[in-house]
Amino acid sequence: MALRNVSFSINAGEHVAILGPNGGGKSTLLKTVTRECYPRFPYQSRVRIWGDEVWTLFELRATLGIVTNDLIATCTKPYSAMETVLSAFFGSIGIWPNHHVTPEMEAKAREVLEFFEVLHLADRLMTELSSGEARRVVFARALAHDPKALVLDEPTNSLDIRAQREVRDAMRKLARIGVTVIVVTHHLPDIIPEIERVIALKSGRIFLDGKKEDILTGSKMQELFATPVAVDHAHGFYQMNLAD
């Protein structure tokens, strides 16, 4: 899906959800940020991260952690959880003979695994972990560089209800320590209570942008997703169901 006239900014410390139906432009937007996609008219388009338009891949990783379903699938290899996190320092998946792991790297890997409550799984292979456990290990990998922000693409996709709860709890912990959390999703429950702003994409354009409580209403979600829906709100979370 091509993006058209998309313009917005996200401030440091601001937690935002980018919401929309499949095919609405969410993935294209994310790939534009990571330079997997380029604007057709580059001289008329700008992507700034922390005010800079030009950055290297390593500079990007150091300031903006991005967790996609492609990355999660790539990380689900016969490497230990510890190796998966450590390899973030080398831009690889797994540790190779030419990699020199320092004590500081090991300490940081243990710290982020403990933060996501998966340190006890450090020696387990990624292929042996549950989907929720593996996802939290990949979150830990993204946090290893102490990024200013984390972008989480469909963070609970394909997870059972317990794993969804674990991942959303992890997202809330991130928001509470001051890391900017940007969630790309079509599931309203992924919009954790700490998120205050929603940017809704539809047909490659910004459909809505504003306060969460103003946007996550039945009428606006019905228009966004082009189907009759009802929206419920309880304990800081939103849920959307098909309307009768």
C-alpha positions in Angstrom: 0.0 0.0 0.0 1.5 3.4 -1.1 1.5 6.2 1.5 0.0 9.5 0.4 0.5 12.9 2.2 1.5 11.2 5.5 3.0 13.7 7.9 3.3 13.5 11.7 5.8 13.7 14.5 6.3 11.8 17.7 8.0 13.4 20.7 10.5 11.7 22.9 8.7 10.0 25.8 5.4 10.0 23.9 3.7 6.6 23.6 1.7 6.1 20.4 -0.3 3.5 18.6 -0.4 3.3 14.8 -3.7 1.6 14.2 -5.4 0.4 11.0 -6.8 -2.4 9.0 -4.6 -4.8 7.1 -3.5 -3.1 3.9 -4.0 0.3 5.4 -0.3 1.3 5.1 1.1 0.4 8.5 3.8 -1.9 7.1 4.8 0.5 4.4 5.2 3.2 7.0 7.4 1.0 9.2 9.5 0.0 6.2 9.9 3.6 5.2 11.4 4.4 8.6 13.8 1.4 8.4 14.8 2.2 4.8 13.3 -1.0 3.5 11.1 1.2 1.3 12.0 4.5 -0.3 9.7 7.4 -1.3 9.0 7.6 -5.0 9.7 11.3 -4.8 12.6 11.5 -2.3 13.2 15.3 -2.6 9.6 15.9 -1.5 9.8 13.4 1.4 11.6 13.5 4.7 12.0 11.0 7.5 13.7 12.4 10.6 14.7 10.3 13.7 15.6 12.5 16.6 15.9 15.4 14.2 18.4 13.7 11.8 17.5 12.6 8.2 20.8 10.7 7.6 21.9 7.8 9.8 23.8 4.5 9.5 22.2 1.2 10.3 24.2 0.9 13.6 23.1 4.5 14.6 19.5 3.5 13.9 19.8 0.4 16.1 21.4 2.3 18.9 18.5 4.8 19.1 15.4 3.0 17.7 14.7 -0.6 18.5 12.3 -2.3 16.0 10.6 -5.6 16.7 8.8 -7.1 13.7 7.3 -10.5 13.1 10.0 -11.1 10.5 12.6 -10.5 13.2 10.9 -12.8 15.6 10.7 -15.5 13.0 14.4 -15.0 12.1 15.4 -15.2 15.8 13.5 -18.5 16.3 16.6 -20.5 15.5 18.6 -23.2 17.6 20.5 -20.5 19.5 20.1 -19.9 23.2 18.1 -16.9 24.5 21.4 -15.4 25.8 23.1 -15.8 22.4 20.1 -14.2 20.7 20.4 -11.1 22.9 24.2 -11.0 22.7 24.1 -11.1 18.9 22.3 -7.8 18.9 25.7 -6.2 19.6 27.0 -7.6 16.3 23.9 -7.1 14.1 23.7 -10.9 13.6 21.5 -13.8 14.7 23.6 -16.0 16.9 27.2 -15.7 18.0 30.0 -16.5 15.5 33.7 -17.3 16.0 34.8 -13.8 14.9 32.6 -12.1 17.6 34.2 -11.0 20.8 31.7 -10.9 23.6 32.9 -8.6 26.4 31.9 -8.9 30.1 30.0 -5.7 29.7 27.9 -7.2 26.9 27.1 -10.3 29.0 26.1 -8.1 31.9 23.8 -6.0 29.7 22.3 -9.2 28.2 21.5 -10.5 31.6 20.1 -7.2 32.7 17.6 -7.0 29.8 16.6 -10.6 30.1 15.9 -10.1 33.8 13.9 -7.0 33.0 11.6 -9.0 30.8 11.5 -11.9 33.4 13.1 -14.4 31.1 16.6 -14.6 32.6 15.9 -18.1 33.8 15.6 -19.1 30.2 19.0 -17.7 29.2 20.4 -21.2 28.3 17.3 -22.5 26.6 17.2 -22.7 22.9 14.8 -20.3 21.2 13.1 -23.2 19.5 12.2 -24.7 22.9 10.5 -21.5 24.2 6.8 -20.7 24.1 5.8 -18.0 21.7 5.3 -15.5 24.5 8.7 -16.3 26.0 10.5 -16.1 22.6 8.8 -12.7 22.0 10.0 -11.3 25.3 13.6 -12.5 24.5 13.4 -10.6 21.2 12.1 -7.5 23.1 15.2 -7.9 25.4 17.4 -8.1 22.3 15.9 -4.8 21.1 16.5 -3.2 24.5 20.2 -4.2 24.7 21.4 -1.0 23.0 19.4 1.2 25.4 17.3 2.7 22.6 15.3 5.8 23.1 12.3 4.2 21.5 10.9 0.8 20.6 8.7 0.2 17.7 6.6 -3.0 18.1 4.9 -4.3 15.0 1.8 -6.4 15.8 3.3 -7.4 19.1 0.7 -10.1 20.1 0.2 -11.5 16.6 -0.4 -15.3 16.7 -0.1 -15.5 20.6 -2.6 -17.3 22.9 -4.4 -15.3 25.5 -1.8 -15.9 28.3 1.1 -15.0 26.0 -0.7 -11.8 25.0 -1.1 -10.8 28.6 2.7 -11.4 29.2 3.7 -9.4 26.2 1.4 -6.5 27.1 2.7 -6.5 30.6 6.2 -6.2 29.1 5.1 -3.3 26.9 3.8 -1.5 30.0 7.1 -2.0 31.8 8.9 -0.4 28.9 6.6 2.6 28.9 7.1 3.1 32.7 10.9 3.3 32.5 10.8 6.1 30.0 11.3 4.3 26.7 9.1 5.7 24.0 6.7 2.9 22.9 5.3 2.9 19.4 2.9 0.1 18.7 1.8 -0.8 15.2 -1.3 -2.9 15.3 -4.9 -3.6 14.2 -5.8 -5.1 17.7 -7.2 -2.6 20.1 -6.1 -4.5 23.2 -2.5 -3.9 22.1 -3.1 -0.2 22.9 -1.9 -0.4 26.5 -3.1 2.2 29.1 0.1 4.1 28.9 -0.5 5.0 25.2 -2.3 8.3 25.0 -2.3 9.0 21.3 -3.5 7.0 18.3 -2.7 7.6 14.6 -5.1 5.7 12.4 -4.1 4.8 8.9 -6.5 3.9 6.1 -5.8 3.5 2.4 -2.3 4.9 2.8 -3.4 8.1 4.5 -3.8 9.4 8.0 -7.4 8.9 8.8 -7.3 10.1 12.4 -4.7 11.4 14.8 -5.5 12.4 18.3 -6.2 11.4 21.9 -6.9 7.8 22.4 -10.3 8.3 24.1 -11.5 10.5 21.2 -10.5 8.0 18.5 -11.3 4.6 20.0 -15.1 4.9 19.7 -17.5 2.6 18.0 -18.5 5.0 15.3 -14.9 5.9 14.3 -13.7 2.3 14.5 -16.6 1.3 12.3 -15.5 3.8 9.7 -11.9 2.9 10.0 -12.4 -0.9 9.6 -15.4 -0.5 7.3 -17.6 -2.9 9.3 -20.1 -2.6 12.2 -18.3 -2.9 15.5 -18.8 -2.1 19.2 -16.0 -0.8 21.4 -15.7 -1.6 25.1 -13.4 0.0 27.6 -12.4 -1.5 30.9 -9.4 -1.2 33.2 -7.5 1.0 30.8 -7.8 -1.4 27.8 -10.0 -1.3 24.8 -11.7 -4.2 23.0 -13.5 -4.2 19.7 -16.1 -6.8 18.7 -18.4 -7.2 15.7 -21.7 -5.4 16.4 -25.0 -7.3 16.3 
